[in-house]
Amino acid sequence: MPQTPTEPRPAAVVIGGGPAGLMAAEVLAGAGCSVTVHDHMASVGRKLLLAGRGGLNLTHSEPTDDLLTRYGTATPRLEAAIRAWPASALRAWCAELGEPTFVGSSGRVFPRSFRATPLLRAWLARLADAGVVIETRHRFVGFGSAPRSVRIATPDGEHELVADVVVLALGGASWPRVGSDGGWAAMLRAAGVEVAAMRPANCGLRIPWRPELLAKHEGAPVKNVQLSLDGVGVRGDVVITRAGLEGGPVYALAAVARDLIERNGSCTVHIDLSPDRSEAQLAERLARSRPGDSVNTALRRAAGLSPVAAALVRELGGRTLPTAPGDLARLVKRLPFVTVATMPIDRAISSAGGVRLDEVDDRFMLRALPGVFVAGEMLDWEAPTGGYLLQASFSTAVAAARGALAWLTEQPGRDSD
Ligand SMILES: Cc1cc2nc3c(=O)[nH]c(=O)nc-3n(C[C@H](O)[C@H](O)[C@H](O)COP(=O)(O)OP(=O)(O)OC[C@H]3O[C@@H](n4cnc5c(N)ncnc54)[C@H](O)[C@@H]3O)c2cc1C
C-alpha cells in the first residue's frame, strides 16, 4: 500500500498470536502497515507447537474442490478464502521459511522436520525483520468507546488502543491451557456480534470401561479397525483411554456423534475389528478353531485379533458371547458401543462454533464493527483432522488481512492506488 511521504503508516493491531494472527500480521506488515500483535500468553504460537507434537499436519494434498468438501456447509466466503490461498500457497510459504513439506501416504502434508518449532522460529524471525512487534501478556478484554479501539489488560494496567484496522484471531475454545480459552465470545456478543456456542470437535468419545479392561489395556492402540456411525465408516487406529476412545476414526465421527447425542441423548457406534475380512471369511476361520478352545482363544488364534481387540469383544459383546462361528463373526464385524458424551471441549483438538460467518462481510470484516476483521478458528466453521484446520486458519487470515488493506484504501484521506 503506497504512502505519500507525509502520510503515516497505517497502524494495525492484531490480537492473538496463533497461526491466523501471525499470518495476518505478516500480510499487513508486507503491505506497509505498522503492526503490533497482542497475545495474553507468555509466548505466541503455543497451539501450533502442540500440533507439532503430532507431526504438524499442515494441509492436505487433495485437489482444492475435494478439500473444500471437508468443511461441510462451508459458506462461499470460506471457500473464496481457501481458493485464494490454497494448499499450494501454504506449502510454498513453508518452503520459503526453510521448511519444505512432503505428502504422506494418506495425502496429508507435513513439514520435512515433522515439527512446528523450526517453522515457528523462522517465522518469528521473519516477522521481526518485517518490523512486526509482538506484545505478550497483553489480554484483549473488550472494545473501547471509539471506533476500532480495543482494551488491552497488561501487567502495567489496562490500556485503550485505537488502530486504523484491527484483526481478531483469538482461536477457538479447545485446549485453553495453550491460550485459546474462548473468553472473547462474551466481549463480541456484548458488541452485538452473534457468536454460535462453542462445542467440542475432533474429540474422543466417552465410554465407561470396566476397571479390568483399563488395568490391562489403558493406552493400548487397537490397530486397523473401522468405526461406523450414521452410514459413514472410517478406518484407522483407535486408543483405549481412561475415559473412552480416542484416535483418528473417532475424531472423524465426533461431530456426527456430538450432534446425535445432543438430539437423542446417546448414539451407538459400531467397530469392525477385522475390516480386511468379510463376515463369511471370518465365520469360516472361526469354524476351524479347535474343539475345546475358549472364545477368547478362537478370537485370537482363528480370527487373528490382537489381545486388546479380543478384550474389546469381551468388554462390549454382552454378558454371554455367542459361540456359533457365524454369530461371533457378526459381532467382530459390528461390535456396538453406546456413548452418551464426547470428551469435554478442553481436551478436543478443535472447536465448532464461534463468530457466525454471516456476521462478517466478504472481507472478513465484522458488520457490527467496521474496521475490525476476524480470522482463524474463532470463526464458525468446522472441519475434520487432516490439515484442514490449519489450512482454513491460514487462508482466512490472509483473506482478513487483504480485506483490511482493501478497506483501508477506501477510507477518506488514504490513497486508493
Ligand atoms: C493437540 C492438537 C493438535 C492439533 N494438530 C493439528 C494438525 O496437525 N493439523 C491441523 O490442521 N490442525 C491441528 N490442530 C488445530 C490447530 O492447531 C488450530 O486449528 C489452529 O492453531 C487455530 O489457529 P488460530 O490462530 O485460529 O488459533 P490459536 O492457534 O488458538 O491462537 C489463538 C491465539 O489467541 C490468543 N488469545 C486468546 N484469547 C486471547 C485474549 N483474550 N487476548 C489476547 N490473546 C488471546 C491465544 O493465546 C492464542 O495464541 C491441533 C490442535 C490441537 C489442540
PDBQT file of the ligand as one rigid body, heavy atoms in Angstrom, charges set to zero:
ROOT
HETATM    1  C1  LIG A 501      -3.427 -31.301  20.177  1.00  0.00    +0.000 C 
HETATM    2  C2  LIG A 501      -3.741 -30.543  18.915  1.00  0.00    +0.000 A 
HETATM    3  C3  LIG A 501      -3.206 -30.971  17.708  1.00  0.00    +0.000 A 
HETATM    4  C4  LIG A 501      -3.538 -30.309  16.524  1.00  0.00    +0.000 A 
HETATM    5  N1  LIG A 501      -2.984 -30.744  15.353  1.00  0.00    +0.000 NA
HETATM    6  C5  LIG A 501      -3.339 -30.152  14.191  1.00  0.00    +0.000 A 
HETATM    7  C6  LIG A 501      -2.801 -30.591  12.954  1.00  0.00    +0.000 A 
HETATM    8  O1  LIG A 501      -1.927 -31.476  12.907  1.00  0.00    +0.000 OA
HETATM    9  N2  LIG A 501      -3.253 -30.015  11.811  1.00  0.00    +0.000 N 
HETATM   10  C7  LIG A 501      -4.194 -29.003  11.818  1.00  0.00    +0.000 A 
HETATM   11  O2  LIG A 501      -4.597 -28.526  10.748  1.00  0.00    +0.000 OA
HETATM   12  N3  LIG A 501      -4.651 -28.512  12.994  1.00  0.00    +0.000 NA
HETATM   13  C8  LIG A 501      -4.262 -29.065  14.155  1.00  0.00    +0.000 A 
HETATM   14  N4  LIG A 501      -4.745 -28.580  15.343  1.00  0.00    +0.000 N 
HETATM   15  C9  LIG A 501      -5.654 -27.393  15.309  1.00  0.00    +0.000 C 
HETATM   16  C10 LIG A 501      -4.861 -26.099  15.036  1.00  0.00    +0.000 C 
HETATM   17  O3  LIG A 501      -3.749 -26.036  15.891  1.00  0.00    +0.000 OA
HETATM   18  C11 LIG A 501      -5.788 -24.884  15.262  1.00  0.00    +0.000 C 
HETATM   19  O4  LIG A 501      -6.925 -25.012  14.432  1.00  0.00    +0.000 OA
HETATM   20  C12 LIG A 501      -5.067 -23.578  14.956  1.00  0.00    +0.000 C 
HETATM   21  O5  LIG A 501      -3.998 -23.375  15.862  1.00  0.00    +0.000 OA
HETATM   22  C13 LIG A 501      -6.029 -22.383  15.040  1.00  0.00    +0.000 C 
HETATM   23  O6  LIG A 501      -5.290 -21.222  14.789  1.00  0.00    +0.000 OA
HETATM   24  P1  LIG A 501      -5.773 -19.798  15.332  1.00  0.00    +0.000 P 
HETATM   25  O7  LIG A 501      -4.653 -18.861  15.079  1.00  0.00    +0.000 OA
HETATM   26  O8  LIG A 501      -7.105 -19.505  14.792  1.00  0.00    +0.000 OA
HETATM   27  O9  LIG A 501      -5.973 -20.015  16.900  1.00  0.00    +0.000 OA
HETATM   28  P2  LIG A 501      -4.900 -20.391  18.041  1.00  0.00    +0.000 P 
HETATM   29  O10 LIG A 501      -3.793 -21.159  17.490  1.00  0.00    +0.000 OA
HETATM   30  O11 LIG A 501      -5.712 -20.998  19.126  1.00  0.00    +0.000 OA
HETATM   31  O12 LIG A 501      -4.353 -18.984  18.500  1.00  0.00    +0.000 OA
HETATM   32  C14 LIG A 501      -5.160 -18.069  19.194  1.00  0.00    +0.000 C 
HETATM   33  C15 LIG A 501      -4.262 -17.122  19.978  1.00  0.00    +0.000 C 
HETATM   34  O13 LIG A 501      -5.074 -16.127  20.592  1.00  0.00    +0.000 OA
HETATM   35  C16 LIG A 501      -4.599 -15.908  21.915  1.00  0.00    +0.000 C 
HETATM   36  N5  LIG A 501      -5.720 -15.380  22.708  1.00  0.00    +0.000 N 
HETATM   37  C17 LIG A 501      -6.890 -15.992  23.012  1.00  0.00    +0.000 A 
HETATM   38  N6  LIG A 501      -7.655 -15.170  23.753  1.00  0.00    +0.000 NA
HETATM   39  C18 LIG A 501      -6.961 -14.004  23.916  1.00  0.00    +0.000 A 
HETATM   40  C19 LIG A 501      -7.245 -12.765  24.557  1.00  0.00    +0.000 A 
HETATM   41  N7  LIG A 501      -8.388 -12.533  25.191  1.00  0.00    +0.000 N 
HETATM   42  N8  LIG A 501      -6.306 -11.778  24.488  1.00  0.00    +0.000 NA
HETATM   43  C20 LIG A 501      -5.133 -11.983  23.849  1.00  0.00    +0.000 A 
HETATM   44  N9  LIG A 501      -4.804 -13.146  23.228  1.00  0.00    +0.000 NA
HETATM   45  C21 LIG A 501      -5.714 -14.135  23.255  1.00  0.00    +0.000 A 
HETATM   46  C22 LIG A 501      -4.121 -17.260  22.367  1.00  0.00    +0.000 C 
HETATM   47  O14 LIG A 501      -3.181 -17.143  23.410  1.00  0.00    +0.000 OA
HETATM   48  C23 LIG A 501      -3.500 -17.810  21.089  1.00  0.00    +0.000 C 
HETATM   49  O15 LIG A 501      -2.131 -17.520  20.984  1.00  0.00    +0.000 OA
HETATM   50  C24 LIG A 501      -4.401 -29.192  16.540  1.00  0.00    +0.000 A 
HETATM   51  C25 LIG A 501      -4.920 -28.746  17.761  1.00  0.00    +0.000 A 
HETATM   52  C26 LIG A 501      -4.604 -29.408  18.948  1.00  0.00    +0.000 A 
HETATM   53  C27 LIG A 501      -5.181 -28.913  20.246  1.00  0.00    +0.000 C 
ENDROOT
TORSDOF 0
